[in-house]
Amino acid sequence: MTTQHTYRVIVRGTWDGLTDDDRARLLAEADQHGLTQMRFTPEGSLTYDTTLKHFSYRYVVVSDAADGEEMAGALAEDRAETALKALGCGHGELRSTVTDMDTMKINRKGR
C-alpha cells in the first residue's frame, strides 16, 4: 500500500497570442478571476489581472508520496494545459511551485 500526500501546486504562465476576442472575453470575466477568487482546488482556480500578461492556476493534487513533488507539479501543469486548451487561449511555458502539505512544518507560537 502506498502513502498518498496532498500537494498544493501553483502553475504560472504568460498569455501568448491572444486575439482581440480572447482579450475581450478574459477582460469581461476578470472579476471572476481576481485575487479574491484564489483557492486551491482539484479542478484548479484561474487567476489573472486586467493587464493580461500573466496568469496562475492553483491546484490540490493527491498523489503517491514516492512520486514526490515533481510528479505533483507535472500533474498540475497537465491539468492547466488542458484547461487553457478548453479556454482557447494561447500561453507560454508553464512553471510550477509545489508544497507538500503532509511534510510542511508548522511553527506555533508558545503561550
N, C-alpha and C positions, 0 to 999 in steps of 0.2 A: 504494500500500500504506500503510495507516495503522498508526501505532505504538500498541501496547497498553501500558497501565500497570496495575499491580496496586495496588489501594487496600484499606486496612483501614478498615472503617466500623463505628462503634458507634452503634446505634439505641437511643434511650432513650424510655421512656414510663411512664405511670402506669396501673395497673389501674383499671378503672371498671365498676361494675355487676356485680361478681362475686356469684354466687349462693352459698348455703351449700354446695352440691355442688361448685361451682368451687373454692371456698376449700379444702374438704376434699381434693380431688384435687391441687391445687397444693401444699398442705402435705405430703401423702403423698409427693410427688415432689421436695420441696425439696432433699434431699441430692444429687439428681442434677443440680441447677441452682445449686449454690453457687459460691463463689469459686474453688474448686479445679477447677471444670469449665470455666472461661473459656478459650475458644480461638477464634481467627479461622479460620473455615471457609467454604467456598462455601455450605453448607447453613444456616449460622448456628448460633450457640451461645447458648441462652437462659440467662440468669442472673437470680435474684431471691432475696430472703431471706424469712424466715417472717413478716415484718410485712405482706407482700403489698401494699405500697404502690407501689413502683417496680420496673421490670424493665429489662433491656437485652439486646440481641442483638448478637453480634459476627460480622461477615461479612468475607470476602475477595471483592472484586469486581474482575474483569478487564474493562476497558472501553477504548474508544478514548481516547487522551490528549487529542485535540482536543475531546472532550465534557467533559473536566475533572471536577473533584471534585463539582460539583453533580449531574451525571448519575450518578456512582457512589453518592452519597447517596440519590438518588431511587430507583435500582435496589434498594438495600439496604432502604429503607423499604417498597418494594413487596413485597419478599420477607418482611419482618417482618409486614406486614399480612396476607399470605397465610397465614403460619404461625400467627398469632394467630387468624385465622378458623377454621383447621383445629383449633386447640386449643379453640375455642368460648368464649373469654374476651374480655370487653369491655375496652376501653382508651381512654385519652385521646389527645391529639395526640402524634405521634411526632416526635422530633428526632434529627438525625444529626450525627456528627463524623467527618470524613474525613481520612485521612492517605495521601498518595501515596507509596508505598514506593519508587518509582523516582526520585523527586526528593528524598527525605529525606536530609539531610546527617548524616553520622556523624562525630562528633568523637572521634578516637582519641588517647589519651594518649601522649606521647612517652616514649621509654625513657631 
